[in-house]
């Protein structure tokens, strides 16, 4: 098992589902690829962590995409998870930043502002379904919990965090606990009390806690039973063939103009920052091949 992974568990006689994640390396990779400011890194890291936990049981061609859109300086934050813990994401304005909040923490809410959270689930058939809720805080964790309560009618606790020092990200991760149908009031109260005492997830991870430890920390009074683990990694599905397909969307006339005016055409993947270069001759060959196949 790699350092970055998710653990799942059932607790309280299988009336509580719990997921916990360590995503430190994922967030370090995302920050490195996009050159994000400290607060933008925190925002992206929290959303990537939330996406990773939400996508724990995905398979086949299923995927979940999260988008936080606000009126703050970062504008939008995107994260996507595919099966086997493959996550990717980006922020629209990676250099945007704001001062620490009054508690000396990253002011993710100030960076995002007021807005909405959009969750798109794409099923194995390829059919997508999108649900949107207003942001309740902009802190990501509370907004994800609000989404579950409003859109899926599942009482949920979500805590996600990113801890950074002078040299960058040092810890990141999260926990997600859901009350399932049949959970009684005692179970609800016990879970809520443990959540209040949990403390900072990223600090716990930095101090050496594993996802299993986080689960036990949150549900120690509810007899947790670890059921599975899987790895999490920053992984993008882009490749040269996909980029060529995207270029063809510009149409023949636009591509011919690009080939005429630019010696090299550069295309960049928003999700991972990878760049692809196409010389004039190759761009013309792409247009010719597409015209012939049509």
C-alpha positions as CSV (number, residue, x, y, z in Angstrom):
1,X,0.0,0.0,0.0
2,X,1.4,3.4,-1.0
3,X,1.6,6.3,1.4
4,X,-1.4,8.0,-0.3
5,X,-4.4,5.8,0.0
6,X,-8.0,5.5,1.2
7,X,-9.4,3.2,3.9
8,X,-13.1,2.4,4.1
9,X,-14.9,1.0,7.2
10,X,-18.4,0.3,8.6
11,X,-19.3,1.2,12.2
12,X,-22.1,1.1,14.6
13,X,-23.4,-2.2,13.5
14,X,-23.0,-1.2,9.8
15,X,-25.2,1.9,10.2
16,X,-22.2,4.3,9.6
17,X,-20.0,4.3,6.5
18,X,-16.6,5.9,6.9
19,X,-13.8,6.8,4.5
20,X,-10.5,8.3,5.4
21,X,-7.7,9.4,3.0
22,X,-4.1,10.5,3.0
23,X,-3.5,12.6,-0.1
24,X,-0.3,14.4,0.7
25,X,1.6,13.3,-2.5
26,X,-1.4,14.0,-4.7
27,X,-1.6,17.6,-3.5
28,X,2.2,18.1,-3.8
29,X,2.0,16.8,-7.4
30,X,-1.0,19.1,-8.1
31,X,0.8,22.1,-6.7
32,X,3.9,21.3,-8.7
33,X,2.1,20.9,-12.0
34,X,0.1,24.1,-11.7
35,X,2.3,26.4,-9.7
36,X,-0.5,27.3,-7.3
37,X,-0.3,29.9,-4.6
38,X,-0.5,28.5,-1.0
39,X,-4.2,29.2,-0.6
40,X,-5.1,28.0,-4.1
41,X,-3.2,24.8,-3.3
42,X,-5.2,24.4,-0.1
43,X,-8.5,24.8,-2.0
44,X,-7.5,22.4,-4.8
45,X,-6.1,19.9,-2.3
46,X,-9.3,19.9,-0.3
47,X,-11.4,19.3,-3.4
48,X,-9.1,16.6,-4.7
49,X,-9.3,14.8,-1.4
50,X,-13.1,15.1,-1.3
51,X,-13.3,13.8,-4.9
52,X,-11.0,10.9,-4.1
53,X,-13.2,9.8,-1.1
54,X,-16.5,10.2,-3.1
55,X,-15.0,8.0,-5.9
56,X,-13.9,5.2,-3.7
57,X,-16.4,2.6,-5.2
58,X,-16.2,3.7,-8.9
59,X,-15.6,1.1,-11.6
60,X,-15.7,0.7,-15.3
61,X,-16.1,4.1,-17.1
62,X,-17.7,5.8,-14.1
63,X,-16.3,9.1,-12.9
64,X,-17.2,12.0,-10.6
65,X,-16.4,15.6,-11.4
66,X,-16.6,18.4,-8.8
67,X,-16.6,22.1,-9.6
68,X,-16.6,24.9,-7.1
69,X,-17.5,28.2,-8.8
70,X,-17.4,31.4,-6.8
71,X,-17.0,35.2,-7.1
72,X,-13.7,35.2,-5.3
73,X,-10.2,35.7,-6.9
74,X,-9.7,32.0,-7.7
75,X,-12.9,31.9,-9.7
76,X,-13.2,28.1,-10.1
77,X,-11.7,24.9,-8.7
78,X,-12.1,21.6,-10.5
79,X,-11.4,18.0,-9.4
80,X,-12.2,14.7,-11.1
81,X,-11.9,11.1,-9.9
82,X,-11.9,7.9,-12.0
83,X,-11.8,4.3,-10.9
84,X,-8.8,3.0,-8.9
85,X,-8.2,6.3,-7.1
86,X,-7.0,8.3,-10.1
87,X,-7.6,12.0,-9.4
88,X,-6.8,15.2,-11.3
89,X,-7.7,18.8,-11.0
90,X,-6.9,22.5,-11.4
91,X,-7.8,26.0,-10.4
92,X,-8.8,28.6,-12.9
93,X,-6.5,31.3,-11.3
94,X,-3.7,29.4,-9.8
95,X,-1.7,32.4,-8.6
96,X,-4.6,34.0,-6.8
97,X,-4.1,34.3,-3.1
98,X,-5.4,36.0,0.0
99,X,-4.0,36.5,3.5
100,X,-4.5,34.0,6.3
101,X,-7.7,34.2,8.2
102,X,-8.2,35.4,11.7
103,X,-7.3,31.9,13.1
104,X,-4.0,31.9,11.1
105,X,-5.3,29.3,8.7
106,X,-5.6,29.3,4.9
107,X,-8.6,31.5,4.0
108,X,-10.1,29.1,1.4
109,X,-13.5,30.7,1.9
110,X,-12.2,34.1,1.1
111,X,-10.4,32.8,-2.0
112,X,-13.5,31.2,-3.3
113,X,-16.2,33.7,-2.2
114,X,-19.9,33.1,-2.7
115,X,-21.1,30.6,-5.3
116,X,-22.0,27.0,-6.0
117,X,-20.8,23.4,-5.9
118,X,-21.6,21.3,-9.0
119,X,-21.3,17.5,-8.8
120,X,-21.4,15.5,-12.0
121,X,-21.6,11.8,-11.9
122,X,-21.0,9.9,-15.1
123,X,-22.3,6.4,-15.1
124,X,-20.8,3.3,-16.9
125,X,-23.3,3.9,-19.7
126,X,-21.6,7.3,-20.3
127,X,-24.7,9.2,-19.2
128,X,-23.8,12.2,-16.9
129,X,-26.0,13.6,-14.2
130,X,-25.3,17.0,-12.6
131,X,-26.5,18.3,-9.3
132,X,-25.7,21.8,-7.9
133,X,-26.0,23.4,-4.4
134,X,-25.1,26.8,-3.1
135,X,-21.9,27.0,-1.1
136,X,-22.6,27.3,2.6
137,X,-19.1,28.3,3.6
138,X,-16.6,28.0,0.8
139,X,-14.4,25.8,3.0
140,X,-15.0,22.7,0.8
141,X,-15.6,20.2,3.6
142,X,-18.8,21.8,4.8
143,X,-20.0,22.4,1.3
144,X,-19.5,18.7,0.4
145,X,-21.5,17.7,3.5
146,X,-24.2,20.1,2.5
147,X,-24.3,18.6,-1.0
148,X,-24.9,15.1,0.5
149,X,-27.6,16.3,2.8
150,X,-29.5,18.3,0.1
151,X,-28.9,16.3,-3.1
152,X,-28.6,12.7,-1.8
153,X,-30.5,13.0,1.5
154,X,-27.6,11.4,3.4
155,X,-26.5,13.0,6.7
156,X,-22.7,13.3,6.2
157,X,-19.7,14.6,8.0
158,X,-16.8,15.7,5.8
159,X,-13.4,17.1,7.0
160,X,-10.6,17.8,4.5
161,X,-7.4,19.7,5.1
162,X,-4.0,20.7,3.7
163,X,-1.1,21.6,5.9
164,X,1.8,23.5,4.5
165,X,5.1,24.8,5.8
166,X,7.9,27.0,4.5
167,X,8.9,24.3,2.0
168,X,5.4,23.6,0.8
169,X,2.7,21.0,1.4
170,X,3.6,18.6,4.3
171,X,0.3,16.8,4.8
172,X,-3.2,16.5,3.3
173,X,-6.1,14.2,3.7
174,X,-9.7,13.9,4.9
175,X,-12.5,11.8,6.5
176,X,-16.1,11.3,5.3
177,X,-18.7,9.6,7.5
178,X,-22.3,8.9,6.5
179,X,-25.3,7.9,8.6
180,X,-27.1,5.1,6.8
181,X,-30.9,4.4,7.1
182,X,-31.7,2.9,10.4
183,X,-29.0,4.7,12.4
184,X,-30.5,5.7,15.8
185,X,-30.2,8.9,17.8
186,X,-27.4,7.5,20.1
187,X,-25.3,6.7,17.0
188,X,-25.9,10.1,15.6
189,X,-24.9,11.9,18.8
190,X,-21.8,9.7,19.3
191,X,-20.6,10.4,15.8
192,X,-21.2,14.1,16.1
193,X,-19.4,14.3,19.4
194,X,-16.4,12.4,18.1
195,X,-16.3,14.7,15.0
196,X,-16.2,17.8,17.2
197,X,-13.1,16.4,19.1
198,X,-11.4,15.1,16.0
199,X,-9.2,18.2,15.4
200,X,-7.3,19.0,12.2
201,X,-7.1,16.0,9.9
202,X,-4.0,17.3,8.1
203,X,-2.2,17.8,11.5
204,X,-3.1,14.3,12.5
205,X,-1.6,13.0,9.2
206,X,1.5,15.1,9.7
207,X,1.9,13.6,13.1
208,X,1.8,10.1,11.6
209,X,-1.8,9.0,11.6
210,X,-2.8,6.7,8.8
211,X,-6.3,6.5,7.2
212,X,-7.0,3.5,9.5
213,X,-6.0,5.6,12.5
214,X,-8.3,8.5,11.4
215,X,-11.2,6.1,11.1
216,X,-10.6,4.8,14.6
217,X,-10.1,8.3,15.9
218,X,-13.6,9.3,14.5
219,X,-15.5,6.1,15.4
220,X,-13.7,4.6,18.3
221,X,-17.0,4.5,20.3
222,X,-18.8,2.8,17.4
223,X,-16.8,-0.4,16.9
224,X,-15.4,0.4,13.4
225,X,-14.5,-2.5,11.0
226,X,-12.0,-1.8,8.2
227,X,-13.4,-3.2,5.0
228,X,-11.0,-2.1,2.2
229,X,-8.1,0.0,1.1
230,X,-7.0,1.4,-2.3
231,X,-4.3,3.7,-3.6
232,X,-4.8,7.3,-4.6
233,X,-2.7,9.0,-7.2
234,X,-2.7,12.2,-9.4
235,X,-3.2,10.8,-12.9
236,X,-4.5,12.4,-16.0
237,X,-6.1,10.7,-19.0
238,X,-4.9,13.2,-21.6
239,X,-2.6,12.1,-24.4
240,X,-1.6,13.3,-27.9
241,X,-4.6,11.5,-29.6
242,X,-7.1,13.2,-27.3
243,X,-5.5,16.6,-27.9
244,X,-5.7,16.1,-31.6
245,X,-9.4,15.2,-31.3
246,X,-9.8,18.5,-29.3
247,X,-8.0,20.5,-32.0
248,X,-10.2,19.1,-34.7
249,X,-13.1,20.8,-32.8
250,X,-11.8,24.1,-34.0
251,X,-12.7,23.2,-37.6
252,X,-10.6,23.1,-40.7
253,X,-10.5,26.8,-41.5
254,X,-9.3,27.7,-38.0
255,X,-6.6,25.0,-38.0
256,X,-5.4,26.1,-41.4
257,X,-5.1,29.7,-40.1
258,X,-3.2,28.5,-37.1
259,X,-0.8,26.5,-39.3
260,X,-0.3,29.5,-41.5
261,X,0.3,32.1,-38.7
262,X,2.2,30.0,-36.1
263,X,5.3,27.9,-36.6
264,X,4.4,25.8,-33.6
265,X,0.9,25.4,-32.1
266,X,0.9,24.6,-28.4
267,X,-2.0,22.9,-26.6
268,X,-2.0,22.6,-22.8
269,X,-4.1,20.3,-20.6
270,X,-5.9,22.2,-17.9
271,X,-6.1,19.3,-15.6
272,X,-2.4,18.3,-15.5
273,X,-0.5,21.1,-17.1
274,X,1.0,18.8,-19.8
275,X,1.8,20.7,-23.1
276,X,1.7,19.3,-26.6
277,X,3.4,20.9,-29.6
278,X,2.4,20.6,-33.2
279,X,4.5,22.0,-36.1
280,X,2.9,23.5,-39.2
281,X,3.4,20.4,-41.3
282,X,1.9,18.1,-38.6
283,X,-1.1,20.4,-38.2
284,X,-1.7,20.3,-41.9
285,X,-1.4,16.6,-41.9
286,X,-4.0,16.4,-39.1
287,X,-6.4,18.5,-41.1
288,X,-5.8,16.5,-44.3
289,X,-6.4,13.2,-42.5
290,X,-9.6,14.4,-40.9
291,X,-10.9,15.7,-44.3
292,X,-10.1,12.3,-46.0
293,X,-11.7,10.2,-43.3
294,X,-14.8,12.4,-43.4
